[in-house]
Amino acid sequence: MGIEWYRDLSVTILGFGSTAVLLVLSIVVLRLQRTAGQALKEIKAASILARESAEIVRDGVEPVASILGIVKAVSHGSERGSGRSEKRRR
């Protein structure tokens, strides 16, 4: 058994080891891809639900916000008017 035999043995062992590592890594990557795909589907469903909820809340808040805006403008206008009348009295 010369040095060539040990060289061929080491190359053969390295080939089998590399093949086993590649096989294990491909299995791990495929499982991660499947898990990530399911997680992305869940995130997409949650974002759709959140968007729909936000639209419902916005539709309910818009009329109230416009009414409050009108009330605020009227109260601000009445405060300005009362301030002017007090200045005129002095």
N, C-alpha and C positions, 0 to 999 in steps of 0.2 A: 504494500500500500504506500504509494508515493504521495507527494504533495498534491498531485493532480486529483487524486481520489478525494482528499479532504476539501479541495476547492470545489469539486462537483457536488459533494455532500452539502457544503455550506450554501451553495447557490440553490440547490434543491430545497433545503430547509427554508431559506429566505423566500423562495417562490411560494411554498405552501403557507408560510406565515403571512406573507403579504396578501395572498388570496383570502385567507381566513379573516384578516383585519378588514379588507375591503367588503367582504360579505357582511360582517357584523356592522360596519359603519353604514352600509346601504340600508340594512334593516332598521337601524336607529333613525336614520334620516327619513325613511318612509313613515315610521311611526310618528315622528315629530311633525311631519307634514300633515298627516291625517288629524292629529290632535289640534294643530294650529288651524286647520281648515274648519274644524268644528267650533273652535273658539271664535274664529272670525264670523262664522254664521250667527253665533249667539250675540256677538257685539253688534252685528248689523241689525238683528231683530230688536235689540235693546235701543239702538239709535233711532230706528223707525218709531218705536213706541214713545220714546222721549220727544221726538219731533211732533207726533200727533198730540201728545199731552200739552206741549207748548202751544200748539195752534188752538187747542180748546181753551186754554187759559187766556191766550191773547184775545180770542173772540169774546170771552166773558169780561175781560178787563177794559177793552176799548170803549164801550159805552159809558162805563163808570168813570174812566179817565177823562172823557170829553165833558161829562157833566161836572166833574170836579174842576176841570179847567175853566169852565164857564163860571162856576161859583167863585173860584179864586179870582178871576178877572173882575167879577162884579164887586167882590169885597175889597179888592185892591182899588178899584175905581171909587168906591164909596169912601174909603180912607183918604184918598187924594182929595175928593170933594170936600170932606169934612175939614181937612187941613187947610184948604183954601178959604173956607168960610171962617175959620178961626183967625186966620191972618187978616181977613177983611174987618173983623170985629175989633181988632186991636188998633 
